[in-house]
Amino acid sequence: MDFSPAVNSALDTVDTWRRQGCYPLFPVVAEARDTTARIRTADGDEQPVTVFASADYLALSRLDQVRHAAIEAVERFGTGAYGTQAVGGFTTLHEQLEATVADYFGKPAALLFPTGMQANVGALATLARPGDTVLTDHLNHGSITLGIRLSGAHMAPFRHNDAQHLHELLRRSTAPGRRIVVVDGLFSADGDLAALGEIADVAEAHDAVLVVDEAHSAGPLGPRGRGAAEQLGVLDRVDVITGTFSKAFASTGGFVCAGARVVDALRHTAVAYLLSLGLPPAAIGASLAAFQVLEKEGPRRRERLARTARSLRERLRTAGVDIAGSAAHVVVVPVGSVDRTARVTRRLREQGLLVGPLFPPAVPIGGARLRFGVTAAHTEEDLERAALLVSRALAEEPV
């Protein structure tokens, strides 16, 4: 079968990695704990690794309370949904989680999606329409870009975290429709926070709707864990929040929080919602339990995570490792070329450290990097060893 030039290029890269023995993707996890795992090696053996490729930021997914809630949900409703949420797959658990999410973020209503990606696609493809202009930070997650394209609205990227550029684009915009500004709260491929104070000011000055994706920031950031918008003091100025349960909330799935009319519009017209089965009961049970744990333990776990992430950033800097603009629990290490990043990733894995490589199109060409997901369960020993192994691997792999 023939493919596009982009697909053929990707396959050529994969073939090269395999020939060189440095294929870095899809490690097979045979057993997992909070910060360790056993993964299958090329010769079929199992190797223990310390895991920094996890997004279980608050270390909730293996708690007895969370696991037992998932099991109890399966015992009540089975393993799957009966149908789409609109015609039979909406249980009391779905209803309870929607209410919990809305209350947690202080918004009138919430809606559940099968994944965080579908939450972004569903929200933007529905709320924007032809004739509208959607202004998007050019480093936003790809699901945001996809949702904008599906909407038919004009997409206007602005320079990363550049509120002045956003202002200029809005000032020059002559499109007759609505203006929507959308940003990640915490940029998952760059590790830095959105300049939400300045962006909210600009959006309000131009009567634009503000959408914030809190996928990586909800739970860990803010006094009550409500994300970057809360931490930066603009939560009440955000019109629509999107996010996921697959990071800090110990499960999987996505959500949208907004005004009741917005949520009602999504519930009855968003294709990404209406044409997909809802979340399975186990996923909802786990998330509900995670919110219950955070009600009591949230401040302590967030403090622990912040301290641990700060320690890793400091250790990497001390070891001479560039961490770009990393400012929270997502810590990125620029490496450069795709091939060098693959070699470094494979070398680290062989030395017992599992990290996530990021390649184009997730990052710009020439900007391949490592991404560390710090969790509240990592120890100082984990951090010290990670910094040492990364600095050595970068030094040993030619640019």
C-alpha positions in Angstrom: 0.0 0.0 0.0 1.3 3.5 -0.9 1.2 6.2 1.8 1.7 10.0 1.9 5.3 11.4 1.9 4.8 12.2 5.6 3.8 8.6 6.5 6.5 7.1 4.4 9.1 9.3 6.1 7.8 8.2 9.5 8.1 4.5 8.4 11.6 5.0 7.1 12.6 6.4 10.5 11.0 3.5 12.3 12.9 1.1 10.0 16.2 2.9 10.8 15.6 2.7 14.5 14.9 -1.0 14.3 18.0 -1.7 12.3 20.1 0.3 14.7 18.5 -1.4 17.8 17.3 1.9 19.3 13.6 1.7 18.7 12.3 3.8 21.7 8.5 3.4 21.5 5.8 1.1 22.9 7.7 -0.5 25.8 5.7 -3.6 26.9 4.8 -3.2 30.6 4.5 -6.6 32.4 4.0 -5.2 35.9 3.6 -1.7 37.3 3.8 0.0 40.7 3.7 3.6 41.7 7.1 4.6 40.3 8.5 1.3 39.1 7.7 -1.3 36.4 8.9 -4.4 34.7 9.1 -4.1 31.0 9.8 -6.7 28.4 13.2 -6.4 26.6 14.0 -7.3 23.0 15.2 -10.8 24.0 12.0 -11.5 25.9 13.3 -11.0 29.4 11.8 -8.6 31.9 13.8 -5.6 33.1 13.0 -3.4 36.2 12.8 0.3 35.5 12.1 3.5 37.4 9.2 5.2 35.7 9.2 8.8 34.7 6.8 8.3 31.8 3.7 8.3 34.0 1.0 11.0 34.2 -0.3 9.6 37.6 0.9 12.9 39.0 -0.7 12.6 42.5 -0.1 8.9 42.8 -3.7 7.9 43.2 -4.2 5.1 40.7 -3.0 2.3 42.9 -4.7 3.3 46.2 -7.0 0.7 47.6 -9.8 3.2 47.8 -9.6 3.9 44.1 -9.1 0.3 43.0 -12.0 -0.9 45.2 -14.3 1.8 43.8 -13.6 0.6 40.3 -14.3 -3.0 41.2 -17.6 -2.0 43.0 -18.7 0.0 39.9 -18.1 -3.1 37.7 -20.1 -5.3 40.1 -23.0 -2.8 39.9 -23.0 -2.1 36.2 -20.7 -4.6 34.4 -17.6 -3.9 32.4 -19.0 -1.7 29.6 -21.6 0.9 28.8 -25.0 -0.2 27.5 -24.9 2.2 24.6 -24.2 5.9 23.9 -25.0 8.1 26.8 -27.9 9.6 24.9 -29.8 6.3 24.5 -28.9 4.1 27.4 -25.3 4.4 28.5 -25.8 7.2 31.0 -25.8 5.7 34.6 -26.1 7.2 38.0 -22.3 7.1 38.1 -22.1 9.3 35.0 -24.5 11.7 36.6 -22.6 11.7 39.9 -19.2 12.3 38.2 -20.6 15.2 36.1 -21.9 16.9 39.3 -18.6 16.2 41.1 -16.5 17.8 38.3 -18.7 20.8 38.0 -18.6 21.4 41.7 -14.8 20.8 41.8 -14.1 23.5 39.2 -16.9 25.9 40.4 -18.8 25.9 37.1 -22.5 25.4 36.6 -22.3 22.2 34.6 -20.0 19.5 33.2 -20.1 16.8 30.5 -18.1 13.6 30.2 -16.3 12.4 27.1 -14.6 9.1 26.4 -11.2 10.7 26.2 -9.6 14.1 26.9 -8.8 14.4 23.2 -12.5 13.9 22.4 -13.4 16.6 24.9 -11.2 19.1 23.1 -12.4 18.0 19.7 -16.0 17.9 20.7 -16.0 21.2 22.5 -14.2 23.2 19.8 -15.8 21.6 16.8 -19.2 22.4 18.3 -18.7 25.8 19.9 -16.9 27.3 16.9 -18.4 27.5 13.5 -17.6 28.9 10.0 -17.3 32.7 10.3 -15.8 32.5 13.8 -12.1 33.0 14.5 -10.3 30.8 17.0 -7.0 32.1 18.3 -4.8 29.4 19.5 -1.3 29.3 21.1 0.8 27.7 18.4 2.2 25.2 21.0 -1.3 24.0 22.0 -2.0 20.3 22.0 -2.9 18.7 18.7 -6.4 17.8 19.8 -7.1 21.5 20.0 -5.9 22.1 16.5 -8.0 19.2 15.2 -11.2 20.5 16.9 -10.7 23.9 15.4 -10.2 22.5 11.9 -13.3 20.4 12.2 -15.3 23.4 13.2 -14.7 25.2 9.9 -13.8 28.4 11.8 -10.8 30.5 10.9 -7.7 29.4 12.9 -5.3 32.1 13.9 -2.2 30.9 15.8 -0.4 33.3 18.0 3.1 33.1 19.3 3.6 31.0 22.4 2.5 32.9 25.5 2.6 36.2 23.6 -0.4 38.2 24.8 0.7 41.2 22.7 0.6 39.1 19.6 -2.8 37.8 20.6 -4.0 41.4 21.0 -2.7 42.4 17.6 -4.5 39.5 15.9 -7.7 40.2 17.7 -7.4 43.9 16.8 -6.9 43.2 13.1 -9.6 40.5 13.0 -12.4 41.5 10.6 -14.3 38.2 10.6 -18.0 38.7 11.4 -18.3 35.8 13.9 -17.4 35.1 17.4 -13.8 35.2 18.7 -12.6 32.3 20.8 -9.2 32.1 22.5 -7.9 28.7 23.5 -4.7 27.7 25.4 -3.3 24.8 27.4 -3.0 25.6 31.1 0.2 23.6 31.4 1.9 22.9 28.1 2.5 19.1 28.0 5.4 19.2 25.5 7.1 22.3 26.9 6.5 22.2 30.7 5.6 25.8 31.1 2.4 27.5 32.2 0.2 29.7 30.0 0.4 33.4 30.6 -3.3 33.3 31.7 -3.4 36.6 33.5 -2.4 38.6 30.4 -4.3 36.3 28.0 -7.5 36.7 30.1 -7.1 40.5 30.0 -6.8 40.5 26.2 -9.7 38.1 25.7 -12.0 40.3 27.9 -10.8 43.5 26.1 -12.0 42.0 22.8 -15.1 40.2 24.1 -13.6 36.8 23.2 -14.6 33.5 24.8 -11.7 32.0 26.8 -11.2 28.2 26.7 -8.4 26.5 28.8 -7.4 22.9 28.6 -6.3 21.9 32.1 -5.4 18.3 31.2 -2.0 18.3 32.8 -2.7 21.0 35.5 -6.0 20.0 37.0 -5.4 18.2 40.3 -1.7 19.2 40.8 -2.0 23.0 40.5 -3.9 25.7 42.4 -4.9 26.0 46.0 -7.7 23.5 45.5 -6.2 21.7 42.6 -8.4 23.3 40.0 -5.5 23.9 37.6 -3.4 26.6 36.1 -6.3 29.1 35.9 -6.9 28.8 39.6 -3.1 29.0 40.4 -2.8 32.2 38.3 -6.0 33.7 39.8 -8.2 33.8 36.7 -10.5 30.7 37.1 -13.6 32.9 37.3 -12.6 34.5 34.0 -12.4 31.2 32.1 -15.6 30.4 30.1 -14.9 26.8 29.2 -12.5 24.3 30.9 -11.6 21.0 29.3 -9.6 18.3 30.9 -9.0 14.6 31.4 -9.3 12.0 34.2 -6.3 10.1 32.8 -3.6 12.3 34.5 -4.2 13.3 38.1 -7.6 11.6 38.5 -6.4 8.0 38.4 -8.6 6.8 35.5 -9.4 7.7 31.9 -11.8 9.9 30.0 -12.4 13.6 29.4 -14.7 16.4 30.5 -15.9 19.9 29.7 -17.0 22.4 32.4 -18.9 25.5 31.4 -22.2 27.3 31.7 -25.3 25.1 31.6 -26.4 26.3 28.2 -22.9 25.5 26.7 -23.0 22.0 28.2 -26.5 21.5 27.0 -25.4 22.4 23.5 -22.5 19.9 23.6 -24.7 17.2 25.1 -27.2 17.4 22.2 -25.0 18.3 19.2 -21.3 17.4 19.8 -20.6 14.5 17.4 -17.6 13.4 19.5 -20.0 12.9 22.4 -23.1 11.6 20.7 -21.4 9.0 18.5 -19.2 7.4 21.1 -20.0 5.1 24.0 -19.7 6.7 27.4 -17.0 5.9 29.9 -17.1 2.4 31.4 -18.3 2.1 35.0 -14.8 1.1 36.3 -13.3 4.3 35.0 -16.0 6.5 36.6 -15.8 4.6 39.9 -12.1 5.2 40.0 -12.4 8.9 39.2 -15.1 9.5 41.8 -12.9 7.8 44.4 -9.9 10.0 43.3 -12.0 13.1 43.9 -12.9 11.8 47.4 -9.3 11.2 48.2 -8.3 14.7 47.1 -11.0 16.3 49.2 -8.9 15.1 52.3 -5.4 14.6 51.0 -5.2 17.1 48.1 -3.1 19.8 49.8 -0.6 17.3 51.1 -0.2 15.5 47.8 0.1 18.7 45.8 2.7 20.1 48.2 4.6 16.8 47.9 4.4 16.9 44.1 5.5 20.5 43.9 8.5 19.8 46.1 9.5 16.7 44.2 9.2 18.4 40.8 11.3 21.4 42.0 13.9 19.0 43.3 14.2 17.2 39.9 14.4 20.5 38.0 17.2 21.7 40.3 19.1 18.4 40.1 19.0 18.4 36.3 20.2 22.0 36.1 23.0 21.3 38.5 24.0 18.3 36.3 24.2 20.7 33.4 21.0 19.5 31.7 18.8 22.0 29.9 15.2 21.9 31.0 13.9 24.7 28.8 11.0 26.5 30.4 9.9 23.7 32.7 8.0 25.2 35.7 6.0 22.4 37.2 5.7 18.6 37.3 6.1 18.2 33.5 9.9 18.5 33.0 11.2 18.5 29.5 14.8 18.0 28.3 15.5 19.2 24.8 17.7 16.8 22.8 17.5 17.9 19.2 17.3 15.4 16.4 14.8 12.5 16.3 17.6 9.9 16.0 19.6 11.2 19.0 16.4 11.3 21.1 15.6 7.7 20.2 19.2 6.6 21.1 19.1 8.5 24.4 15.7 7.1 25.3 16.8 3.5 24.5 20.0 4.0 26.5 18.1 5.3 29.5 15.7 2.4 29.3 18.6 -0.1 29.2 20.0 1.6 32.3 16.7 1.2 34.1 15.0 4.6 33.5 11.8 4.9 31.6 11.1 8.3 30.2 8.8 9.6 27.4 10.4 10.7 24.1 8.5 13.4 22.1 8.9 13.5 18.3 7.4 15.6 15.5 4.5 16.3 14.9 4.0 16.5 18.7 7.0 19.0 18.8 8.6 21.1 16.1 11.0 19.6 13.6 14.5 19.6 15.2 12.9 19.9 18.7 12.7 16.3 19.8 12.9 16.0 23.5 12.5 13.9 26.6 9.5 14.4 28.9 9.5 13.5 32.6 6.3 13.1 34.4 7.1 13.7 38.1 4.7 12.1 40.6 4.1 12.6 44.3 5.5 9.1 44.9 9.0 9.7 43.5 11.7 9.6 46.1 14.9 11.8 46.3 16.8 8.7 45.3 14.7 8.4 42.2 15.4 12.0 41.3 19.2 11.8 42.0 19.5 8.7 39.8 17.4 10.2 37.0 19.5 13.3 36.8 22.8 11.3 36.8 21.6 8.9 34.1 20.2 11.7 31.9 23.4 13.8 32.1 25.5 10.8 31.2 23.3 9.6 28.4 23.3 13.1 26.8 27.1 13.3 27.1 27.6 9.8 25.6 25.3 10.3 22.6 26.7 12.5 19.8 24.7 15.5 18.7 
